[in-house]
Amino acid sequence: MAESGKMKVMIACGGTGGHLFPGIAIAEAVRSSRPDTAIIFAGTERGFESGIIPKMGWPLISVGSTSIKDRKGLGRIAAYARIPFSIISSLKVIRRERPDMFIGVGGYAAGPLSLASALMKIPTAIVEPNAIAGFTNRILGRFVDRVYTGFPEASEFFPRNKVMLTGNPVREEILSLKQKSNGTRTPVTIFCFGGSQGALALNRAVVGSLPHLAALKDRIRFIHQVGSNEDIDAVRRSYAENGFEADVFTFTDSIWECYEKADMVISRAGATTVAEVSVMGMPAIFVPYPYAADDHQRANAESLVRRDGAVMILQHELSGERLAVEIKKMTSERLSAMCAASARAGKRDAATRIVEDSFKLAAETQRRRETQKM
């Protein structure tokens, strides 16, 4: 236990919104159910987390780490060579902070910290958000005490006695919104976004669909988040020239405000996006990022498509005309039924279940240690 007598929970997450926001959701659930718990985040200085976590009032420890992903040649060899140093650094952090519970949610720092925590016999859990487990988590699954999965398909990658299907944690601001019940509002509002880094192919397809949707310009409107490196003025002009009402902007950290206004989404199929869409009971047109590891975004999307809460267009099939066809189908006849199907797939209690089980693990570990001392 921490010196103050409080439980201390360390949450390692970051790099992208898909890893950071579930970590925040878990922290919110800890604060809600166990307000006397000390919460500390761990990430990297260059990660997405460095600009978000401190603003929310939580302490953030920066840990040196490196990514192997997308590295080639000497760069890849150098990245592998730095792994032992990342683990040693992580061991020092765990020894110094001495958390009572460690939860790794993904990002560059989460891997070595999760391993270090497990090696030091700290109760350790990881969150596997995708339908196809990532390489790092597959390895960590051998060492940690628990693996929380967002999709049932991911369980096959881990020892069965360690897996708990919880769904993916969703932030309080989103859970507090009213679920979509029918989708019969006029105009229908379509929220288009490509995640925290945008998606150029998706933006081009949405813009390309506008001439094919001319007959619906009085019945649909758009909310469109583009990437920070994209030509936002050109996107705005396209909407204006085609006669559509649209709110176009770069990244927002208040995505729940967009969800509240929207009736359906067009997006990539990151695990966090799929979770947020389904707990909102919102239909989606998913365009999975085709270069994601093991094509996991396609598997994420298929999970909701099978439940009739979404449709999927693969990127090599994506065009403005094809996207317009799907928008017409959804807005004319399918929106209400898809709202209900999406809501049935949503797991609104994911963060709460993770927190409850994590505290049970910590309590069991504490009892074992006390018994051994007797």
C-alpha positions as CSV (number, residue, x, y, z in Angstrom):
1,M,0.0,0.0,0.0
2,A,1.1,3.6,-0.5
3,E,2.6,5.3,2.5
4,S,-0.5,7.3,3.1
5,G,-2.5,4.1,3.4
6,K,-4.3,4.8,0.1
7,M,-4.3,2.3,-2.7
8,K,-2.1,3.5,-5.6
9,V,-3.0,2.6,-9.2
10,M,-0.6,3.2,-12.1
11,I,-2.1,3.4,-15.6
12,A,0.3,3.3,-18.5
13,C,-1.2,4.6,-21.8
14,G,-0.7,7.1,-24.6
15,G,0.8,7.6,-28.0
16,T,-2.7,8.0,-29.7
17,G,-6.2,8.8,-28.5
18,G,-7.0,5.1,-29.0
19,H,-4.7,4.2,-26.1
20,L,-5.1,7.3,-24.0
21,F,-8.8,7.7,-23.8
22,P,-9.5,4.2,-22.4
23,G,-6.9,4.8,-19.8
24,I,-8.7,8.0,-18.8
25,A,-12.0,6.1,-18.7
26,I,-10.5,3.6,-16.2
27,A,-9.1,6.4,-14.1
28,E,-12.5,8.1,-14.0
29,A,-14.1,4.8,-12.9
30,V,-11.5,4.4,-10.1
31,R,-12.2,8.0,-9.0
32,S,-15.9,7.4,-9.0
33,S,-15.9,4.1,-7.1
34,R,-12.8,4.5,-4.9
35,P,-12.3,8.3,-4.5
36,D,-9.5,7.9,-1.9
37,T,-7.3,6.0,-4.4
38,A,-4.1,7.6,-5.7
39,I,-4.0,7.6,-9.5
40,I,-0.8,8.1,-11.5
41,F,-0.3,7.9,-15.2
42,A,2.8,6.8,-17.1
43,G,3.6,7.7,-20.7
44,T,6.2,9.4,-22.8
45,E,7.1,13.1,-23.2
46,R,6.4,13.0,-27.0
47,G,3.1,11.2,-26.7
48,F,-0.4,12.5,-27.1
49,E,-0.8,12.0,-23.3
50,S,1.7,14.8,-22.4
51,G,-0.7,17.5,-23.5
52,I,-3.9,16.0,-22.1
53,I,-3.2,14.2,-18.7
54,P,-1.7,17.2,-16.9
55,K,-4.5,19.5,-18.0
56,M,-6.9,17.0,-16.4
57,G,-5.2,17.3,-13.1
58,W,-3.5,13.8,-12.9
59,P,0.2,13.3,-12.4
60,L,2.1,11.9,-15.4
61,I,5.4,10.2,-15.2
62,S,7.4,10.3,-18.5
63,V,9.3,7.0,-19.2
64,G,11.9,6.6,-21.9
65,S,10.7,4.1,-24.5
66,T,10.9,3.5,-28.2
67,S,8.7,2.1,-31.0
68,I,9.7,-0.8,-33.2
69,K,6.6,-0.3,-35.4
70,D,7.4,0.9,-39.0
71,R,11.1,0.8,-38.4
72,K,13.4,-0.8,-40.9
73,G,17.0,-1.8,-41.3
74,L,19.4,-0.2,-38.8
75,G,16.6,1.8,-37.2
76,R,14.8,-1.5,-36.3
77,I,18.0,-3.0,-35.0
78,A,18.6,0.1,-32.9
79,A,15.1,0.0,-31.5
80,Y,15.5,-3.7,-30.5
81,A,18.8,-2.8,-28.8
82,R,17.1,-0.2,-26.7
83,I,14.4,-2.5,-25.3
84,P,16.6,-3.7,-22.4
85,F,17.3,-0.1,-21.4
86,S,13.5,0.6,-21.5
87,I,12.8,-2.4,-19.2
88,I,15.6,-1.3,-16.8
89,S,14.2,2.2,-16.7
90,S,10.7,0.8,-16.2
91,L,11.9,-1.4,-13.3
92,K,13.3,1.8,-11.6
93,V,10.0,3.6,-12.0
94,I,8.0,0.7,-10.6
95,R,10.4,0.3,-7.7
96,R,10.2,4.0,-6.9
97,E,6.4,4.4,-7.3
98,R,5.5,1.0,-5.8
99,P,1.9,0.9,-7.1
100,D,-0.6,-1.5,-5.6
101,M,-2.2,-2.1,-9.0
102,F,-0.8,-1.6,-12.5
103,I,-2.9,-1.4,-15.7
104,G,-1.3,-1.2,-19.1
105,V,-3.6,0.2,-21.8
106,G,-1.2,0.6,-24.7
107,G,1.3,3.0,-26.1
108,Y,5.1,3.0,-26.2
109,A,5.6,3.0,-22.4
110,A,3.0,0.5,-21.5
111,G,4.9,-2.6,-22.8
112,P,8.1,-2.3,-20.8
113,L,6.2,-1.0,-17.7
114,S,3.7,-3.9,-17.8
115,L,6.6,-6.4,-18.0
116,A,8.5,-4.6,-15.2
117,S,5.4,-4.5,-13.0
118,A,4.7,-8.2,-13.5
119,L,8.4,-9.1,-12.8
120,M,8.2,-7.2,-9.5
121,K,5.1,-9.2,-8.5
122,I,2.8,-6.1,-8.6
123,P,-0.8,-7.1,-9.5
124,T,-0.7,-6.4,-13.3
125,A,-3.4,-6.2,-15.9
126,I,-3.4,-5.2,-19.6
127,V,-6.2,-4.0,-21.8
128,E,-6.4,-5.5,-25.3
129,P,-8.8,-3.2,-27.1
130,N,-8.7,-4.8,-30.6
131,A,-10.4,-7.9,-32.0
132,I,-6.9,-9.2,-33.0
133,A,-4.4,-8.9,-30.2
134,G,-1.3,-6.9,-30.8
135,F,2.2,-8.5,-30.8
136,T,3.3,-6.8,-27.6
137,N,0.2,-7.8,-25.6
138,R,0.5,-11.4,-26.9
139,I,3.9,-11.6,-25.2
140,L,2.8,-9.7,-22.1
141,G,-0.2,-12.1,-21.7
142,R,2.2,-14.8,-20.5
143,F,3.4,-12.6,-17.6
144,V,0.5,-10.5,-16.4
145,D,-2.3,-11.5,-14.0
146,R,-5.3,-10.5,-16.1
147,V,-6.1,-9.5,-19.7
148,Y,-9.2,-7.4,-20.3
149,T,-10.5,-7.7,-23.8
150,G,-12.7,-5.4,-25.8
151,F,-13.8,-8.0,-28.3
152,P,-14.6,-11.7,-27.7
153,E,-12.4,-12.6,-30.7
154,A,-9.2,-11.5,-28.9
155,S,-9.5,-14.2,-26.2
156,E,-7.9,-16.8,-28.4
157,F,-4.5,-15.0,-28.1
158,F,-4.2,-15.4,-24.4
159,P,-4.3,-18.1,-21.6
160,R,-7.9,-18.7,-21.0
161,N,-7.7,-18.4,-17.2
162,K,-6.4,-14.8,-17.5
163,V,-8.9,-13.4,-19.9
164,M,-11.9,-11.3,-18.9
165,L,-14.2,-9.9,-21.6
166,T,-15.2,-6.4,-20.5
167,G,-15.6,-4.3,-23.6
168,N,-13.5,-1.2,-24.1
169,P,-13.6,1.6,-21.5
170,V,-15.4,4.7,-22.5
171,R,-15.1,8.2,-20.9
172,E,-17.7,9.6,-18.5
173,E,-18.5,12.5,-20.8
174,I,-19.7,10.0,-23.5
175,L,-21.5,7.7,-21.1
176,S,-23.4,10.6,-19.7
177,L,-25.0,11.3,-23.1
178,K,-28.4,10.0,-24.0
179,Q,-28.3,7.0,-26.3
180,K,-29.7,7.5,-29.8
181,S,-33.1,5.9,-29.9
182,N,-34.3,6.2,-33.5
183,G,-32.4,8.5,-35.9
184,T,-35.6,10.1,-37.3
185,R,-34.4,13.7,-36.8
186,T,-34.4,16.0,-39.7
187,P,-31.9,16.9,-40.9
188,V,-29.8,13.8,-40.2
189,T,-26.4,14.9,-38.9
190,I,-23.4,12.8,-40.1
191,F,-20.2,13.0,-38.1
192,C,-17.1,12.3,-40.2
193,F,-13.7,11.8,-38.5
194,G,-10.5,9.9,-38.9
195,G,-9.3,9.7,-35.3
196,S,-6.8,11.9,-33.6
197,Q,-4.6,12.0,-36.7
198,G,-7.2,12.5,-39.4
199,A,-7.6,10.3,-42.5
200,L,-7.0,11.8,-45.9
201,A,-8.6,9.0,-47.9
202,L,-11.7,9.2,-45.8
203,N,-11.9,13.0,-46.2
204,R,-11.6,12.8,-50.0
205,A,-14.3,10.2,-50.2
206,V,-16.7,12.3,-48.1
207,V,-16.1,15.3,-50.2
208,G,-16.4,13.2,-53.4
209,S,-19.8,11.9,-52.2
210,L,-21.4,15.4,-52.0
211,P,-22.3,15.7,-55.7
212,H,-24.0,12.3,-55.5
213,L,-26.0,13.4,-52.5
214,A,-27.4,16.6,-54.1
215,A,-31.0,15.5,-53.7
216,L,-30.5,15.2,-49.9
217,K,-28.8,18.5,-49.2
218,D,-31.8,19.8,-47.2
219,R,-32.2,16.5,-45.3
220,I,-28.6,15.9,-44.1
221,R,-25.8,18.0,-42.6
222,F,-22.2,17.2,-41.7
223,I,-19.8,17.6,-38.8
224,H,-16.4,16.9,-40.1
225,Q,-13.1,16.6,-38.2
226,V,-10.1,16.7,-40.6
227,G,-6.4,16.1,-39.7
228,S,-4.2,19.1,-38.7
229,N,-2.1,18.7,-41.8
230,E,-5.0,18.7,-44.2
231,D,-6.4,21.6,-46.2
232,I,-9.4,22.6,-44.1
233,D,-10.3,25.5,-46.2
234,A,-10.6,23.3,-49.3
235,V,-12.9,20.9,-47.4
236,R,-15.1,23.8,-46.3
237,R,-15.3,25.2,-49.8
238,S,-16.4,21.8,-51.1
239,Y,-19.4,21.7,-48.7
240,A,-20.3,25.3,-49.5
241,E,-20.1,24.8,-53.3
242,N,-22.3,21.7,-53.1
243,G,-24.9,23.5,-50.9
244,F,-24.4,21.4,-47.7
245,E,-24.4,22.8,-44.1
246,A,-21.2,21.6,-42.4
247,D,-19.1,22.3,-39.4
248,V,-15.5,21.6,-40.3
249,F,-12.6,21.6,-37.9
250,T,-9.3,20.0,-36.9
251,F,-8.9,17.7,-33.8
252,T,-11.1,18.2,-30.8
253,D,-10.6,16.7,-27.4
254,S,-14.4,17.1,-26.7
255,I,-15.6,14.5,-29.2
256,W,-18.7,13.8,-27.0
257,E,-20.1,17.2,-28.2
258,C,-20.0,15.9,-31.7
259,Y,-21.6,12.6,-30.8
260,E,-24.4,14.4,-29.0
261,K,-25.3,16.3,-32.2
262,A,-24.8,13.5,-34.6
263,D,-27.2,10.7,-35.8
264,M,-24.5,8.5,-37.5
265,V,-20.8,8.4,-38.1
266,I,-18.3,7.8,-40.9
267,S,-15.0,6.8,-39.5
268,R,-12.0,4.5,-39.2
269,A,-12.6,1.4,-37.0
270,G,-10.2,1.9,-34.1
271,A,-11.2,0.0,-31.0
272,T,-12.1,3.1,-29.1
273,T,-14.2,4.5,-31.9
274,V,-16.2,1.3,-32.2
275,A,-16.7,1.2,-28.4
276,E,-17.9,4.9,-28.3
277,V,-20.2,4.5,-31.2
278,S,-21.9,1.4,-29.8
279,V,-22.4,2.7,-26.3
280,M,-24.0,5.8,-27.9
281,G,-26.3,3.5,-30.0
282,M,-25.1,5.2,-33.1
283,P,-24.9,3.6,-36.6
284,A,-21.7,3.8,-38.5
285,I,-20.1,3.5,-41.8
286,F,-16.6,2.1,-41.1
287,V,-13.6,2.4,-43.4
288,P,-10.9,0.4,-41.6
289,Y,-7.3,1.7,-41.9
290,P,-5.8,-0.9,-44.2
291,Y,-2.3,-0.7,-42.8
292,A,-3.2,-1.4,-39.2
293,A,-1.2,-4.3,-37.7
294,D,-2.8,-7.7,-38.6
295,D,-5.7,-5.7,-40.3
296,H,-7.2,-5.4,-36.8
297,Q,-9.4,-2.5,-37.7
298,R,-11.2,-4.6,-40.2
299,A,-11.8,-7.2,-37.5
300,N,-13.0,-4.5,-35.1
301,A,-15.5,-3.2,-37.7
302,E,-16.8,-6.7,-38.6
303,S,-17.7,-7.2,-34.9
304,L,-20.3,-4.5,-35.1
305,V,-21.3,-5.2,-38.7
306,R,-22.2,-8.8,-37.7
307,R,-24.6,-7.3,-35.2
308,D,-26.2,-5.0,-37.8
309,G,-25.0,-1.9,-36.1
310,A,-22.7,-0.8,-38.9
311,V,-21.7,-1.2,-42.5
312,M,-18.1,-1.5,-43.7
313,I,-16.4,-0.2,-46.9
314,L,-12.8,-1.4,-47.4
315,Q,-10.5,1.4,-48.5
316,H,-9.7,-0.2,-51.9
317,E,-13.4,-0.1,-52.6
318,L,-13.9,3.4,-51.3
319,S,-15.1,6.2,-53.6
320,G,-17.4,9.1,-53.3
321,E,-20.1,7.3,-55.2
322,R,-19.9,4.2,-53.1
323,L,-20.0,6.2,-49.9
324,A,-23.0,8.1,-51.2
325,V,-24.9,4.9,-51.9
326,E,-24.4,3.7,-48.3
327,I,-25.4,7.1,-46.8
328,K,-28.6,7.1,-48.9
329,K,-29.5,3.6,-47.7
330,M,-28.9,4.4,-44.0
331,T,-30.7,7.8,-44.0
332,S,-33.7,6.6,-45.9
333,E,-34.6,3.2,-44.4
334,R,-32.2,1.6,-42.0
335,L,-31.1,4.2,-39.4
336,S,-33.6,3.4,-36.7
337,A,-33.0,-0.4,-36.7
338,M,-29.2,0.2,-36.8
339,C,-29.5,2.5,-33.8
340,A,-31.0,-0.3,-31.8
341,A,-28.5,-2.9,-33.0
342,S,-25.5,-0.6,-32.2
343,A,-26.8,0.0,-28.7
344,R,-27.3,-3.7,-28.0
345,A,-23.6,-4.2,-28.9
346,G,-22.4,-1.5,-26.6
347,K,-20.8,-2.3,-23.2
348,R,-21.4,0.7,-21.0
349,D,-19.9,-0.8,-17.8
350,A,-16.5,-1.8,-19.3
351,A,-14.4,0.6,-17.1
352,T,-16.4,-0.3,-14.0
353,R,-15.8,-4.0,-14.5
354,I,-12.1,-3.5,-15.1
355,V,-11.8,-1.4,-11.9
356,E,-13.8,-3.9,-9.8
357,D,-11.7,-6.8,-10.9
358,S,-8.4,-5.0,-10.6
359,F,-9.1,-4.1,-7.0
360,K,-10.0,-7.8,-6.3
361,L,-6.6,-8.8,-7.8
362,A,-4.9,-6.2,-5.6
363,A,-6.7,-7.4,-2.5
364,E,-5.9,-11.1,-3.2
365,T,-2.3,-10.2,-3.6
366,Q,-2.2,-8.3,-0.3
367,R,-3.9,-11.2,1.5
368,R,-1.3,-13.7,0.2
369,R,1.6,-11.5,1.2
370,E,0.2,-11.1,4.7
371,T,-0.4,-14.8,5.0
372,Q,3.2,-15.5,4.0
373,K,4.5,-13.1,6.7
374,M,2.6,-15.1,9.4
